[in-house]
Each structure stands twice: as structure tokens, then as C-alpha cells.
Amino acid sequence: MKVLITGGAGFIGSTIASACQDAGITPVLLDNLVTGRREFTSGRAFYEGDVADGELVDQIFDEHPDITAVIHCASLIVVPESMADPLRYYSENVAKGISFFNHLHRNGCTRLLFSSSAAIFQADGTTLRVDETSPLDPGSPYAKTKAMLETIISDIAAAKQLRVLSLRYFNPIGADPQLRTGLQIFRPTHALGGIIEAHHSGEPFKITGTDFPTGDGTGIRDYVHVWDIAQAHVAALKRFDDVLDREDADSTVIILGSGHGTTVRELVGVFEKVTGTSLKTVEVPRRPGDPSGAYSDSAKAQQLLDWTPKLSLEDAVRDSLAWHAKRSDILGAPDDQAQTAS
């Protein structure tokens, strides 16, 4: 089996590529390297360019006619940045996504795994628990781009032009356990990345928002090890047609999550437990567009993909720290790259 992975030089896409290789699936990568890293493409078929470039997509299918499915990971993902520059997010994520789907249809590739986001949910105000039937209420332009694309591909699937599995996953953290790839951003915006940077710099970690409707007032997230997320994509590739046949549909949505929530304060506590150190913290106002958060009911993923997370939050912290220690050896010294990820 051969699969095209867009955003394949980014954090999640490159990890999925490694999991595919380990499972005997050959990845072909497409990435414009705006935030992805060429180092993550080593030893893999790689095309540098944009998903909206029809000639390039045609070339990929001409040179790899045995591609049987596509995993679409390419997108901009930073919530505050999307609030400040929504036009860029709608252009990059939605407009170019539509162009890419046209290119897939033209080349006769009908299997699409869409890397979506749990950020599109309207969380229950009491339990913050969501499943595939929960109402949607994306709170940022970033989240809205994911919801828009899900609507678009659902309509495309209804017209029998594509078959689609949308994997809505929660907060991926950690790194490839073999440390082949990891988070390539040197100034990450997510909580664990900020905690690690604060740990090494000695500066206080900023807890952004303490007035959320959670047990301790800080935002709650469903953290999932990125390697578990990658394994779910492999399972979805292998079971693609069977899943849609069982659902009697040409598109369906599956949530990938741990099944429980972790607040920012709790994450700090896990980090301190793993490292055996205390972390200085400071409370600051919430960032624009930040939701209180949610966590998952992943029963459908277990039923259809035989998937449940195998790695713990502690594993993710340890792998993140190990990658942080190795990152500069692979990627070089920090530069002025933007705080986004493929």
C-alpha cells in the first residue's frame, strides 16, 4: 500500500509517515515547508510544493500511480494567529483544500483521510465530554476552517466523488518514541511546549486563563500521544473501506482521544512528577479564541478501528523532553520561524 501525506514534513504528518513505514505502508510526502522540515523527509519520496498546485499533484500521481489513499494533514493550526489573520487561514486551509480535493478527484483517488480537530465541538457546559453526535460550535477561525472542510468533503462524498474518514483528534503531544521526528517549532504555543521551554529557561510558565468552567479554573484538554494518533491513522488506512461499509456511508467522523480531560494545572503536576522538579508559574488572562476545552468519548474509534491509546501522559512528557534534548542536533539552532505547524 502507498499513501500520499500532505503536510508530511510537519510534526503530525511526519509521525504518521513513520508509523506507516513501520506498518509496511509506503508514504509519499507533499509539503510546502512553510513550517514543515526537510529533515523529516529523509529517506522518503518527497515533493516540495503546495496542495493547490494542480500540476504538482498530477505529477505525484503520474509518478506514483499505486497511491491508494491520501491523508490530508496540511493546514495552519495556531488559534491566536487565526484570530489575528483569519483571511490567511481561510485562504490556506479552506480555499487550497478545495483545490486539492479537485486534484484528487481528477486523478481518480477516492480515499481521503482528513485530519480534523476536536476544536470544532461545542462542549457540554457541565461535563465537557463530547462524542461524534455532539453539537459543533467552532470558536476560532482555525476551528471554523476545519468545520468548513468537513462540511465540504461530506457534500463531495454524498456526490460519490470521494470517500472520506474524518479523524477529529484532540491535543497531540509527545514525539516519535524512536525520536525520528518531533515538534519542530522552537517556540510552541501549546501548554506542554510552553512548560518545557519554561523548565529549561527558568522563566515562569504562563497559565493562560484561570476563569474557565473547569475544576480548577484552567483550560482542560484531552492530551493524546502523537504516536497513538499516528497508529490510529494506520488503522484507518487498513480498515478504510470496511469502516465505511459498516457505516453504510461514503463519509463518517471518528473521534480520537484519551477519554479523559487534563487541566493545565494538572499537566504542570504531571510534568513535575516526571522531572522531579518544581515549575514556577504565573497566571495571565486567557488568549483570544481559547476554549475552555473538552475531552472525548472514543467508543466509536475502539469499535471501528480497534483503537485505544496505548501511551500515557507521562510517556508523552518523557518523549517530549527526550526530543527537546535531541531537536537541535537534527534541526539546528532555533531561528525566527513562525509559531505554526504543518
Secondary structure, 3 states (H helix, E strand, C coil): CEEEEECCCCHHHHHHHHHHHHCCCEEEEEECCCCCCHHHHCCCEEEECCCCCHHHHHHHHHHCCCEEEEEECCCCCCHHHHHHCHHHHHHHHHHHHHHHHHHHHHCCCCEEEEEEEHHHECCCCCCCEECCCCCECCCCHHHHHHHHHHHHHHHHHHCCCCEEEEEEECEEECCCCCCCCCCCCCCCCCHHHHHHHHHHHCCCEEEECCCCCCCCCCCEECEEEHHHHHHHHHHHHHCHHHHHHHHCCCEEEEEECCCCCEEHHHHHHHHHHHHCCCCCEEEECCCCCCCCECEECCHHHHHHHCCCCCCCHHHHHHHHHHHHHHHHHHHCCCCCCCCCCC
